[in-house]
Amino acid sequence: MSAAKTPDLDALKKKISNKGMHISDVAEAMGIDKAVLRSRFDGDSEFMVSEIYRLADVLELSDAEKCSIFFGKVELNSTKWK
């Protein structure tokens, strides 16, 4: 069994900073306690899928950024499922 990919926390912190926000601002916008978000950034607990979606909305992350930050390098293309 392979280990889960650790989110690129440096990239997340940079996005937060670029938006002129702090962890407490992001937590409030996400509707979660600051301590919960801090525990995610400290690596004490993992992000839940719902938190990833809310965080992506708050930070206005593109699909490519979401994939890169949370799942590693993933190439997105316009190929449709058949």
LINUR-V221380 format. One record per helix or strand of 2 or more residues. SS is the DSSP state (H for helix, E for strand). FROM is the first residue (numbers start at 1). TO is the last residue. If there is no record, write none. Layout:
((SS/FROM/TO) (SS/FROM/TO))
This chain:
((H/9/18) (H/23/30) (H/34/41) (H/49/59) (H/63/71))
